[in-house]
């Protein structure tokens, strides 16, 4: 299970998507996920018993740093991250005389101060990873949003976001151990070229908010991605793509597609809006 929320995350669709990928992976293929986010599909595959090699990419620097830390041989990282998150949240909720509960105004001030520290990249790697996970849980609706200058600028939320438990961080680290983490989607696809591979791509959708990374996502980017995936499918890879409604025309090489209705969950776990998406895959 992912250790954080993520915009457009596939937690609820992970079982359906992983079923399209698992047979090839169990036969020894390398897994490539060039838009990892929180990794719902990857973790669903691991939970299904797949233990093979993987190459992933994530454009958001703080998320990429967290993933690389969990994928590293440093087995104490999950506990260190958890302890730092716990300390942050304890200070967020209580402080001052008698450890009285803080007001909403005080909690917002702490959130904004930690957000500034995040943007200044203060602290060691584990401290930055813990702060990032804490900010995601305490931001408005779990938003991942950056300014054009690359600074994280999601607003403060209502404090109801869920923080990862120690055992969840430990399971995530075990699942990610040895996984190669790349900085962008092209690097991930290049790293697995010429190998038997399975690719799952969940790029930012056109016509929706694409500002979770400062570069955004353009029609040119999508066309370029489609060409890369077409060539991979032509070379024998199993390719599965999640996209926005009506996007199947951008992937003419896909042999199959189906429309799915997705309900995104808002802040505090409240039911969010329903939207249409498409799932496309090669032979």
C-alpha positions in Angstrom: 0.0 0.0 0.0 1.3 3.5 -0.8 2.6 5.5 2.2 1.0 8.8 1.1 -1.7 10.2 -1.0 -0.9 11.4 -4.5 -2.8 13.5 -7.1 -4.5 11.0 -9.5 -3.1 8.0 -7.5 -4.4 4.6 -8.6 -4.9 3.0 -5.2 -8.5 2.0 -6.1 -7.6 0.8 -9.6 -4.4 -1.0 -8.6 -5.9 -4.5 -8.6 -7.4 -4.1 -12.1 -4.2 -2.6 -13.6 -1.8 -5.0 -11.9 -3.8 -8.0 -13.4 -2.7 -6.8 -16.9 0.9 -6.7 -15.8 1.5 -9.6 -13.5 1.6 -12.6 -15.9 4.5 -11.1 -17.9 6.3 -10.1 -14.7 6.0 -13.5 -13.2 7.6 -14.8 -16.4 10.8 -12.8 -15.6 10.2 -9.3 -17.2 11.6 -6.1 -15.8 9.1 -3.7 -14.5 9.3 0.0 -15.6 7.1 2.7 -14.1 8.1 6.1 -15.5 5.5 8.2 -13.5 5.7 6.6 -10.1 4.0 9.1 -7.7 3.0 7.1 -4.6 3.3 3.8 -6.5 0.0 2.2 -5.8 0.3 -0.2 -8.8 3.9 -1.2 -7.9 3.0 -2.0 -4.3 -0.1 -4.0 -5.4 2.3 -6.0 -7.6 4.6 -6.7 -4.7 1.7 -7.7 -2.6 0.7 -10.2 -5.3 4.0 -12.0 -4.8 6.1 -10.5 -7.6 9.7 -10.0 -6.4 11.5 -9.0 -9.7 13.7 -6.1 -10.7 12.2 -2.6 -11.3 13.2 0.8 -12.7 11.0 3.8 -11.7 11.1 7.5 -12.2 9.6 10.4 -10.3 9.8 14.1 -11.4 9.1 15.6 -8.0 12.5 16.0 -6.3 11.3 15.5 -2.7 9.3 12.3 -3.6 12.2 11.0 -5.6 14.6 11.6 -2.7 12.2 9.7 -0.4 11.9 6.8 -2.7 15.7 6.6 -3.2 16.2 6.6 0.5 13.7 3.8 1.1 15.3 1.8 -1.9 18.8 2.2 -0.4 20.5 -0.5 1.8 20.1 1.7 4.9 17.7 -0.5 6.8 17.3 2.0 9.7 15.7 4.6 7.4 12.0 3.7 8.0 12.4 4.0 11.8 14.3 7.2 11.6 11.7 8.7 9.2 8.8 7.5 11.5 10.4 8.9 14.6 10.9 12.3 13.0 7.3 12.4 11.6 6.0 11.5 15.1 8.0 14.3 16.7 6.8 16.8 14.1 3.2 15.9 14.6 3.4 16.0 18.4 4.7 19.5 18.2 2.0 20.4 15.7 -0.8 19.4 18.0 0.4 20.3 21.4 2.9 22.7 23.0 3.3 25.4 25.5 2.2 25.4 29.1 0.9 22.0 30.1 1.1 20.7 26.5 -2.3 22.3 25.8 -3.7 21.6 22.3 -2.7 24.2 19.8 -5.1 26.5 18.1 -5.8 26.2 14.3 -3.9 29.4 13.8 -0.8 28.0 15.7 -1.0 24.8 13.7 -1.1 26.7 10.4 2.0 28.7 11.6 3.9 25.4 12.2 2.9 24.0 8.9 4.1 27.2 7.0 7.4 27.1 9.0 8.0 23.5 8.0 7.1 24.3 4.4 9.7 27.0 4.4 12.2 24.5 5.9 11.3 22.0 3.2 11.8 24.6 0.4 15.2 25.5 1.9 16.1 21.8 2.0 17.1 22.0 5.6 18.3 18.9 7.5 19.7 15.5 6.6 18.1 13.2 4.0 15.9 11.3 6.6 14.7 14.7 8.1 13.8 16.0 4.7 12.0 12.7 3.8 10.0 12.8 7.1 9.1 16.5 6.7 7.9 15.8 3.1 5.6 13.0 4.2 4.3 15.1 7.1 3.6 18.1 4.8 1.7 15.8 2.4 -0.5 14.6 5.2 -1.1 18.1 6.7 -1.6 20.0 3.4 -5.0 20.9 2.0 -6.4 17.7 0.5 -3.0 16.2 0.2 -2.1 18.4 -2.7 1.3 18.2 -4.4 1.8 21.6 -5.9 4.8 23.7 -6.8 5.4 27.3 -7.9 7.1 28.1 -11.2 10.2 28.7 -9.0 10.0 25.0 -7.9 8.8 25.7 -4.3 6.2 23.6 -2.7 3.2 25.8 -2.0 0.2 23.7 -1.1 -2.0 25.3 1.5 -2.5 24.1 5.1 -5.3 21.6 5.5 -7.5 20.6 8.4 -5.0 18.2 10.0 -7.0 15.0 9.2 -4.6 13.6 6.7 -3.2 10.1 7.5 0.4 9.7 8.5 2.3 6.5 7.6 2.8 3.9 10.4 6.2 2.4 11.1 5.2 -1.0 9.7 4.0 0.7 6.5 7.3 2.4 6.0 9.2 -0.8 6.7 7.0 -2.7 4.1 7.6 0.0 1.6 11.3 -0.1 2.1 11.3 -3.8 1.7 9.3 -3.6 -1.5 11.6 -0.9 -2.9 14.9 -2.4 -1.9 17.2 -2.5 -4.9 14.8 -0.6 -7.2 16.5 1.9 -9.5 15.1 5.4 -9.1 15.4 7.8 -12.1 14.9 11.5 -12.3 12.6 11.5 -15.4 10.5 9.2 -17.5 12.9 9.0 -20.5 15.7 7.9 -18.2 13.6 5.0 -16.9 12.5 3.9 -20.4 16.1 4.1 -21.6 17.4 2.2 -18.6 15.2 -0.8 -19.5 15.5 -0.6 -23.3 16.5 -3.9 -25.0 15.3 -6.0 -22.0 12.1 -8.0 -21.6 10.0 -5.5 -19.9 6.5 -4.5 -18.6 5.7 -0.8 -18.6 3.0 1.0 -16.7 2.6 4.7 -17.5 0.3 7.1 -15.6 1.3 10.5 -17.0 -0.3 13.8 -16.0 -3.6 14.2 -17.9 -4.2 16.9 -20.5 -6.9 19.4 -19.5 -6.3 18.8 -15.7 -3.9 20.5 -13.2 -0.4 19.5 -14.3 1.5 21.8 -11.9 2.5 19.1 -9.4 5.9 19.5 -11.1 7.1 22.9 -12.2 7.7 21.9 -15.8 4.0 20.8 -16.3 2.9 18.5 -19.0 2.2 19.5 -22.6 0.6 17.9 -25.7 4.1 17.7 -27.1 5.2 15.7 -24.0 2.3 13.3 -24.5 3.0 12.8 -28.2 6.7 12.1 -27.3 5.7 9.6 -24.6 3.3 7.8 -27.0 6.1 7.3 -29.5 8.4 5.9 -26.9 5.7 3.5 -25.7 4.7 2.6 -29.3 8.3 1.6 -30.0 8.5 -0.4 -26.7 5.3 -2.3 -27.6 6.6 -2.9 -31.1 9.7 -4.5 -29.5 7.5 -6.9 -27.5 6.9 -5.1 -24.2 3.6 -5.2 -22.5 2.6 -1.6 -22.1 -0.3 -0.3 -20.0 -1.3 3.4 -19.8 -3.8 5.2 -17.6 -5.0 8.4 -19.3 -7.8 11.1 -19.2 -11.2 10.7 -20.8 -11.0 10.6 -24.6 -7.2 10.3 -24.7 -7.1 6.9 -26.5 -6.7 8.7 -29.8 -3.2 9.9 -28.6 -2.1 6.2 -28.4 -3.2 4.7 -31.8 -0.9 1.7 -31.3 -2.8 0.5 -28.3 -4.7 -2.8 -29.1 -7.2 -2.5 -26.2 -8.8 0.2 -24.1 -11.7 0.6 -21.7 -13.3 3.5 -20.0 -13.4 3.5 -16.2 -15.1 5.8 -13.7 -12.9 7.0 -10.9 -13.9 8.6 -7.6 -11.0 10.6 -6.1 -10.9 11.0 -2.4 -10.6 14.5 -1.0 -9.0 15.7 2.2 -9.8 13.7 5.4 -10.9 10.8 3.2 -14.1 12.5 2.1 -15.7 11.3 -1.1 -14.5 13.5 -4.0 -15.6 14.1 -7.6 -16.2 11.3 -10.1 -14.3 11.5 -13.4 -13.9 9.3 -16.5 -10.5 7.8 -17.4 -9.3 5.3 -20.0 -7.1 2.3 -19.5 -5.1 1.3 -22.6 -2.8 -1.6 -23.3 -0.8 -3.4 -26.0 -1.0 -7.0 -26.9 
